């Protein structure tokens, strides 16, 4: 059973998050709670601040003000970020998958997945290999263990990237538009892996333009525009009965292109 606000504290708690690049305010006071085993899908027009928000949740961008707490750690507090050693420990609990894969091109699929556990968790080669083989099989790549990234399709690269993030045994997974760089015929294989993770109870925050996926998998849909959360609710509420005109405009534009 998924955790709800009535029976546990949030695993992710964000309050008053603000981020600017020069004079351009990208995030304008974001408040959000995410509970264990929830799938939160963040949607909105390009330039609304979605990816910047997610990067602030992993310390890749530093918010100028506000507070980010994840897995019991305060990542950002009033514009101060965790020290490097603490930040590395934090990232063991919070995995991230990017739209551009970011695999190490000189390492095989297996070595890409084992690198983090061996270097950061000090896992033995045998233990890291065992876990990595299981994860590659889980994402449908048992036959690509020794393949180099250059020989893989975009969808296969992204599935290796997901396995690599899972190898650190994170409690929360962040996905930043994980299918936006893929050819349309490869999108489904990545979304299928994410659906599997959702069914297993992985807590996930996902920025995506895949509205069908959001409708099917999300527990909570968050709509952002101009650096703010303009509306949030269940997929049924957001897609069938949105309260805000901006949400209706966005969905009408996106769904008309689908």
C-alpha positions, 0 to 999 in steps of 0.5 A: 500500500502506498504511503499517504500524508495521514500515516507518515512524514513526506520523504521529500519536503520542499518549501519556498524554493526560489532560483534565478539566473541573473535577473530571470527568476526560474523558480518562484516559491515552490512548495511540494511534498512527496511521500514514500512510494508515490509517483509524482509526474511534473508537467508544463510548457517548456521553460516553466522551470521543471528541469531546474526544479528537479536539478535543485532537488539533487544539488546540481543547481543551488536555489538561492532561497528555500528549503529542500529535505529528502530522505531525512537530509536537508540538502538546501537551506536558505541558499546553503548547500550540503558540503561535498562529502555530505552531498555525495552521501545524499546522492546515494539515496537519491538517484537521477536519470537524465535525458542525455544518458551520460554514460561513460563511453569507454566503459561497457554496460556492466562497468557503467552500472558497477562503477558507483557501487564500487567507488562510492559504496566500496562494494566488492567487484563480485558483489557489484557484478552480481547486482549489476547483472540482475539490474541489467536483466531487469531492464531487459538488457541481459544480452548487452552486459559487455556492449559499449555505449556506442553500440547501443540504441538510445533506448538501450542507453537510457535503460543502462542509465536507469540500471546505473542509478538503481545500482546505488539502491536509492530511496528516491529516483529523479527522472529529467525528461528521460525519453525526450532524446529518444526516437518515438519507437524507442520511448515505450521500452524506457517507459515500460521500465519506469512502470515496473519501478512504479509497480514495485513501490519506487518513489519517483519524481518525473519530468516528462511530456508523455501525457499518457504515461502521466495519466496511467502511472502518476499518483500526483500530477504537478503542473508548472508554469513560469516557475510556479506550481499552478495546479496539482492533483490526481491524474483524473482531476488534472486531465479530466477536470483541471481547475486552472485555465493555464492547465487547460490551455497547456493540456489542450495544446499538448494533447492536440499534438499527440 
